[in-house]
């Protein structure tokens, strides 16, 4: 049940990626990071993948509880 793709790990990884997807642009806005196309794209991808993994983890967790 623990495995590398357990719901808890997917949710934690999703939250981490979502936080990185928010913190990156905030650092660009306040001037600590230079806003580049690569960093903007990486922030968007991290946020999108984090949202997907988090939702997948929640779906796996709720499916496990019902059975």
C-alpha positions in Angstrom: 0.0 0.0 0.0 2.9 2.4 0.6 4.5 2.3 -2.9 6.0 5.2 -4.7 2.6 6.4 -6.0 0.6 6.3 -2.8 -2.1 8.9 -2.5 -0.3 10.7 0.4 2.9 11.0 -1.6 1.0 12.3 -4.6 -0.9 14.9 -2.6 2.4 16.0 -0.9 4.2 16.3 -4.2 1.3 18.1 -5.7 1.2 20.7 -2.9 5.0 21.2 -3.1 4.7 21.8 -6.9 1.8 24.2 -6.4 3.8 26.2 -3.8 6.7 26.4 -6.2 4.4 27.5 -8.9 3.2 30.4 -6.7 6.5 31.3 -5.0 8.4 31.6 -8.3 6.2 34.3 -9.9 6.1 36.2 -6.5 9.9 36.3 -6.4 9.8 37.6 -9.9 7.3 40.3 -9.0 9.3 41.6 -6.0 12.5 41.6 -8.0 14.5 38.8 -6.4 14.4 36.7 -9.6 14.7 38.0 -13.1 11.5 37.2 -15.1 12.5 35.0 -18.0 10.5 32.9 -20.4 12.0 29.8 -19.0 11.2 30.6 -15.4 7.7 31.7 -16.3 7.2 28.4 -18.2 8.7 26.3 -15.4 6.3 28.0 -12.9 3.3 27.3 -15.1 4.3 23.7 -15.6 5.0 23.1 -11.9 1.7 24.6 -11.0 -0.2 22.6 -13.6 1.5 19.3 -12.8 1.0 19.9 -9.0 -2.7 20.5 -9.5 -3.0 17.3 -11.6 -1.0 15.2 -9.1 -2.9 16.6 -6.1 -6.3 15.8 -7.7 -5.1 12.4 -8.7 -3.9 11.7 -5.1 -7.3 12.9 -3.7 -9.2 10.7 -6.2 -7.1 7.6 -5.3 -7.5 8.3 -1.6 -11.3 8.6 -1.8 -11.5 5.5 -4.1 -9.5 3.6 -1.5 -11.9 4.6 1.3 -15.0 3.6 -0.5 -13.9 0.0 -1.3 
